[in-house]
Amino acid sequence: MEQKKILIITYYWPPAGGPGVQRWLKFAKYLPDFGWKPIIYTPENPSYPLLDESLVKDVPENIEIVKTKIWEPYQLAEKLNKSNKKFKAGQFDVGKNQSWKSKLSIWVRGNFFIPDARVFWVKPSVKFLEQYLKEHKIDVVVTSGPPHSLHLIGLQLKKKMPNLKWIADFRDPWTEISYYQHLKLTKSSDKKHRQLESEVFKNANVTLATSYTDAENFRKAGANAVCITNGFDETDASTPLSMTESKIAKSQNSEIIAHKNRPQTFTLSYIGVLEQLRNPENLWKALDELVKTNPDFANSFALKFAGRVDDKILNSIENSSLKKHVLNLGYLSHDKAIEEMQSSDLLLITNFPNESSKGIIPGKIFEYLATGKQILSFGPDQADVSKILEQTQAGKHFSYNDSESIKKFIMEKFELWKNGNSIKNTQNIEQFSRKNLTQQLAKVLDQTVH
């Protein structure tokens, strides 16, 4: 039986690093198992905020990849202000950390590039793909955002070709994402963002959400929304560590070697990008107090970062009692990041604090789950992340106002670790495997074409 074809329009594709690339990379990996042949449409010359060559190995052999050139204004923005590099990953200086250059750059980004700075790829892509779709039999087209400008490619193609089956995949919300309120939008710009978002919701055959709350919000806004979360790849999670602790240590400086090789180190790790809008200041305060008041904890504790952490967050921690306990490994490949998860005792995940972000489920939580390690989570009350942790009994979720309860949770895990009773958890996590999630996607695709 001939496989049906799906054209995946995505900005992020290996060698891009970070979580944005993995969703459709993994779907593309497993879709052929369920009767679908993926074809990738992606920029020829993108400006990625992160690179990760290790993800190239997951690109299916002989997959068709179609590329066209893109023009992006980021080089101009970075000349104006070096911190504008953060924009590529949706990060901003906030509050007292904003200089006048940051404020100006944010205002320009929000009001001149709607919905984002990749919008200049829309017109040439529509022209190219309209011809491509006439010459090739494609059963379903998928646009994946952010950048949400890619949804405008799908929207314009749908208007030109009404019979086109189009799925808009929202890895993050558009106007409901936390940093939207920091874009310094004029009323007319805000109206344009919301109008375009509404058109996408109403014209896409299906809108995919990565969380339960987002799917419900999209439905309220007029979308035919379905939730398919992100997940973990069993081939990643089950891979034994390819490096011993000593080999990992040799790649770091001598101070870190001594720390990593100590058998009594109780390690709390944050893996990934941590920006100012998701900074758990109450956690750093709680850890600072534990280090100062509990010698046993202080002698055993390490705070490990593997990824890109905002300089202002690192500077704040450096000025506290935690300074001597920090291991900052910098950005690591996806494979190495998983090794660091597996070698940790407690894993940290953070979300934006406002209620509108309760539907955001950071992709790394699923890889955290696959390790069986306990998870310490921060974000708004009644968050979807909290539901997942309760369902899997894999940790606890806190608000950014919690204090004593954080210290209590950490000390409970520390005591268990000290007594050799660290909790391993794999309850109810099979539903989040990439292969099972791809099977869910295939059912949605089959329903869309019939």
C-alpha positions in Angstrom: 0.0 0.0 0.0 1.4 3.4 -1.0 2.2 5.7 1.8 0.4 9.0 2.1 2.5 12.1 2.0 2.8 14.9 4.6 4.7 18.2 3.9 6.1 19.5 7.1 6.9 23.3 7.0 9.3 23.9 9.9 11.9 26.6 10.6 13.8 24.3 13.0 15.6 21.3 11.6 19.0 19.7 12.4 21.6 21.0 12.9 19.4 23.3 14.9 19.6 22.7 18.6 17.1 23.1 21.5 13.6 21.7 22.0 11.9 23.4 19.0 13.5 21.0 16.5 12.8 17.7 18.2 9.0 17.5 17.9 8.8 17.2 14.1 12.2 15.5 13.9 10.8 12.7 16.0 7.4 12.6 14.2 9.3 12.4 10.9 11.3 9.5 12.3 8.3 7.4 13.2 5.6 8.5 10.7 6.6 5.9 8.1 5.7 3.2 10.6 2.1 4.4 10.4 1.7 4.8 6.6 2.9 8.4 6.2 5.9 9.6 4.2 7.3 12.9 5.6 8.7 15.6 3.3 10.5 18.6 5.0 10.3 22.2 3.9 12.8 24.4 5.8 15.1 27.4 5.2 18.3 27.0 3.3 20.2 29.6 5.4 18.5 30.0 8.8 19.8 31.9 11.8 19.6 29.4 14.5 20.1 30.4 18.2 21.6 27.0 19.0 23.3 24.2 17.0 23.4 20.5 17.9 25.0 18.2 15.4 24.1 15.2 17.5 20.5 15.5 16.3 21.5 14.9 12.7 21.6 11.1 13.4 17.8 11.2 14.0 17.1 12.5 10.5 15.6 9.5 8.6 17.7 8.2 5.8 16.6 9.2 2.3 14.0 11.7 3.6 13.2 14.4 1.1 14.2 17.9 2.3 13.2 20.9 0.3 14.9 24.2 1.0 14.6 27.8 -0.1 16.5 30.9 1.1 15.3 33.2 3.9 16.2 36.7 4.8 16.2 37.6 8.5 16.9 41.0 10.2 18.7 39.5 13.2 22.2 40.6 12.0 21.0 44.2 12.0 19.4 43.8 15.4 22.6 42.3 16.9 24.6 45.3 15.6 22.2 47.6 17.5 22.5 45.6 20.7 24.4 42.3 21.3 21.8 41.1 23.8 19.3 41.0 20.8 20.7 37.5 20.1 18.2 36.4 22.7 15.3 37.3 20.4 16.0 34.3 18.2 15.0 32.0 21.1 12.1 34.3 22.3 14.1 35.7 25.3 14.1 39.2 26.6 15.7 41.4 29.3 12.9 42.3 31.7 12.3 44.9 34.4 15.4 46.6 35.8 17.6 44.6 33.4 16.2 46.4 30.4 18.5 49.1 28.9 17.1 51.7 26.5 18.6 49.7 23.6 16.7 46.6 24.8 13.5 48.6 25.1 13.9 50.0 21.6 14.8 46.6 20.1 11.8 44.9 21.8 9.4 47.7 20.5 10.8 47.3 17.0 10.5 43.5 17.1 6.9 43.5 18.3 5.5 46.3 16.1 7.5 46.0 12.8 7.8 42.3 12.5 4.4 40.8 12.8 4.1 38.0 13.9 7.9 37.7 14.1 11.2 38.4 12.3 10.9 35.3 10.0 7.9 36.9 8.3 10.0 37.7 5.2 10.0 34.0 4.3 6.2 33.9 4.0 5.8 35.5 0.5 8.6 33.6 -1.3 7.5 30.3 0.4 3.9 30.7 -0.7 5.0 31.3 -4.3 7.4 28.3 -4.3 5.0 25.9 -2.5 2.0 26.8 -4.6 3.9 25.5 -7.6 5.4 22.6 -5.6 1.9 21.4 -4.5 0.6 21.5 -8.1 3.5 19.3 -9.2 3.5 16.9 -6.3 0.7 14.9 -4.7 0.7 16.0 -1.0 -2.1 14.7 1.3 -1.5 17.0 4.3 0.5 20.2 4.9 1.7 21.0 8.4 3.0 24.3 9.6 4.9 24.3 12.9 5.3 27.5 15.0 6.9 29.4 16.6 8.0 31.1 14.5 4.2 31.7 14.0 4.9 33.4 10.6 5.1 29.9 9.3 1.3 29.6 9.9 0.8 32.5 7.5 2.4 30.3 4.8 -0.3 27.7 5.5 -3.0 30.3 5.7 -2.2 31.9 2.3 -1.8 28.5 0.7 -5.2 27.5 2.1 -6.8 30.6 0.7 -5.3 29.9 -2.8 -6.1 26.2 -2.6 -9.3 25.7 -0.6 -9.2 21.9 -0.8 -5.7 21.8 0.8 -5.7 19.8 4.0 -3.7 22.0 6.5 -2.7 21.3 10.1 -1.3 24.2 12.2 0.9 22.9 14.9 1.4 25.3 17.9 4.4 24.2 19.9 3.8 27.4 22.0 0.8 29.7 22.0 0.8 32.9 19.9 -0.9 35.8 21.7 -1.1 33.8 25.0 2.6 33.1 25.3 4.1 34.8 28.4 6.5 37.1 26.6 3.7 38.5 24.3 2.9 41.1 27.0 6.5 42.3 27.0 6.6 43.1 23.3 5.5 46.8 23.9 2.8 46.5 21.2 0.7 49.4 20.0 -3.1 48.8 19.9 -3.0 48.4 16.1 -0.1 45.9 16.3 -1.9 43.9 19.0 -5.0 43.9 16.9 -3.1 42.6 13.9 -1.5 39.8 15.9 -4.8 38.6 17.2 -6.5 38.9 13.8 -3.9 36.8 12.1 -4.0 34.2 14.9 -7.8 34.0 14.6 -7.6 33.5 10.9 -5.2 30.6 11.4 -7.5 29.0 14.0 -10.6 29.3 11.7 -9.0 28.2 8.5 -6.7 25.3 9.5 -8.4 21.9 9.3 -6.8 20.9 12.6 -4.9 22.9 15.1 -2.4 20.9 17.2 -1.6 21.9 20.8 1.2 20.5 23.0 -0.9 20.9 26.2 -4.4 20.2 27.4 -5.0 23.8 28.5 -3.7 25.2 25.2 -6.0 22.9 23.2 -9.0 24.0 25.3 -8.1 27.7 24.8 -7.7 27.2 21.1 -11.1 25.6 20.8 -12.6 28.6 22.6 -11.0 30.8 20.1 -12.6 28.9 17.2 -10.0 26.3 16.4 -10.6 22.6 15.7 -7.9 21.8 18.3 -6.4 18.5 19.3 -3.7 18.0 22.0 -0.7 15.8 21.2 2.0 16.5 23.8 5.7 16.3 23.3 7.5 13.2 24.6 10.6 11.2 25.0 12.3 8.9 22.5 12.8 5.5 24.0 15.9 5.0 21.9 17.4 8.1 23.6 16.2 7.3 27.1 17.3 3.7 27.1 20.7 4.3 25.7 23.4 3.5 28.3 25.8 6.3 29.2 28.4 6.5 26.6 30.8 8.4 28.9 31.9 7.4 32.4 31.8 10.0 35.1 35.6 10.3 34.9 35.5 11.0 31.2 32.8 13.7 31.7 34.9 15.2 34.5 38.0 15.4 32.3 36.2 17.7 30.0 35.7 20.2 32.8 38.2 22.1 35.0 39.9 20.6 38.0 37.4 22.1 40.5 34.6 20.4 38.8 36.4 17.1 38.5 36.8 17.0 42.3 33.2 17.8 42.8 31.8 15.4 40.2 33.9 12.5 41.5 32.8 12.8 45.1 30.4 9.9 45.7 28.5 11.9 48.3 27.3 14.7 45.8 23.6 15.3 45.8 23.0 17.0 42.5 20.1 19.2 41.5 20.2 19.9 37.7 18.6 22.3 35.3 19.0 21.1 31.7 18.2 23.6 28.9 17.7 27.3 28.4 16.8 29.4 31.4 15.8 33.0 30.8 14.8 35.8 33.2 11.0 35.3 32.7 11.3 31.8 34.2 13.8 32.4 36.9 12.8 30.7 40.2 14.3 33.3 42.6 12.5 31.6 45.5 14.4 28.4 44.8 17.8 30.0 44.9 16.8 31.7 48.2 15.7 28.4 49.6 18.9 26.6 48.5 21.0 29.5 49.9 19.3 29.1 53.3 19.8 25.3 53.3 23.5 25.7 52.5 23.9 28.3 55.2 22.0 26.4 57.9 22.6 22.7 57.2 26.3 21.7 57.1 25.4 18.1 56.1 23.5 19.4 53.0 26.1 22.0 52.2 28.9 19.3 52.2 26.9 17.2 49.7 25.0 19.6 47.4 25.8 20.6 43.8 23.7 22.8 41.5 24.3 21.9 37.9 23.4 23.8 34.8 23.7 22.2 31.4 22.4 24.6 28.8 22.2 28.3 28.2 21.5 30.3 31.4 20.9 34.0 31.3 24.0 35.9 32.5 21.9 38.0 35.0 20.6 34.8 36.7 24.1 33.3 36.9 25.5 36.6 38.3 22.8 36.6 41.0 23.7 33.0 42.1 27.4 33.9 42.0 26.7 36.6 44.6 25.2 34.1 47.0 26.3 31.2 49.2 25.6 28.9 46.2 28.6 30.1 44.3 30.9 27.2 45.5 28.2 24.7 44.7 27.5 25.6 41.0 28.7 23.5 38.1 28.0 25.4 34.9 28.6 23.0 31.9 27.3 25.4 29.2 25.3 24.2 26.2 25.6 20.5 25.5 24.5 18.3 22.7 21.2 16.5 23.1 22.9 13.2 23.8 25.2 14.7 26.4 22.2 16.6 28.0 20.4 13.2 28.5 23.6 11.8 30.2 23.6 14.7 32.6 19.9 14.1 33.4 20.7 10.5 34.2 23.6 11.4 36.4 21.5 13.8 38.5 19.5 13.2 41.6 16.8 15.9 41.3 15.8 17.6 38.1 14.5 21.2 37.8 12.0 22.6 35.4 10.5 26.1 35.3 7.6 27.8 33.5 6.4 31.4 33.2 4.6 32.4 36.4 1.5 34.0 35.0 -1.8 32.1 34.9 -2.0 32.3 31.1 1.1 30.0 30.9 -0.4 27.1 32.9 -0.9 25.2 29.7 2.8 25.3 28.7 4.4 21.9 29.1 8.2 22.3 28.6 9.4 19.5 26.3 12.2 18.4 28.5 9.8 17.2 31.2 9.2 14.1 29.2 12.9 13.3 28.9 13.1 14.0 32.7 10.3 11.4 33.2 12.2 8.8 31.2 15.2 9.0 33.6 13.0 8.0 36.5 14.4 10.8 38.6 12.3 13.1 40.8 11.3 16.5 39.3 11.1 19.9 41.0 8.8 22.1 39.0 7.9 25.9 39.1 5.1 27.7 37.4 1.5 28.9 37.9 -1.0 27.1 40.1 -3.1 24.2 38.5 -0.6 23.9 35.6 -0.7 21.1 33.1 2.8 20.1 34.3 1.4 19.6 37.8 -1.2 17.2 36.4 1.5 15.2 34.7 3.7 15.0 37.9 0.7 13.9 39.9 -0.3 11.3 37.3 3.2 9.8 37.2 4.2 10.5 40.9 7.4 11.9 39.5 7.9 15.0 41.6 6.2 18.2 42.8 5.1 21.5 41.4 5.5 24.8 43.2 4.4 28.4 42.6 6.9 31.2 42.6 5.6 32.3 46.0 6.3 29.0 47.8 9.2 29.1 50.3 9.2 26.7 53.2 7.5 23.9 51.3 10.3 24.0 48.7 13.0 23.4 51.4 10.9 20.6 52.9 10.6 18.8 49.5 14.3 19.2 48.8 15.3 17.9 52.3 12.9 14.9 51.9 14.7 13.9 48.7 18.1 14.6 50.2 17.4 12.4 53.2 16.2 9.6 50.8 19.4 10.0 48.7 21.6 10.0 51.8 20.1 6.7 53.0 20.4 5.2 49.5 16.7 5.3 48.8 16.4 7.7 45.9 13.0 7.2 44.3 12.9 5.9 40.7 9.6 6.4 38.9 8.3 5.1 35.6 4.6 5.0 36.3 2.2 5.7 33.4 4.9 7.3 31.2 4.6 5.0 28.2 1.8 7.3 26.8 4.5 10.0 26.3 6.8 7.9 24.1 7.5 9.5 20.8 6.3 6.4 18.9 3.0 6.3 20.7 2.5 10.0 20.2 3.3 9.6 16.5 0.6 6.9 16.3 -1.9 9.5 17.8 -0.7 12.0 15.1 -1.2 9.4 12.3 -4.8 8.9 13.4 -5.4 12.7 13.2 -3.8 12.8 9.8 -6.0 9.8 8.6 -9.1 11.5 9.8 -8.1 14.8 8.2 -7.8 13.3 4.7 -11.0 11.2 4.9 
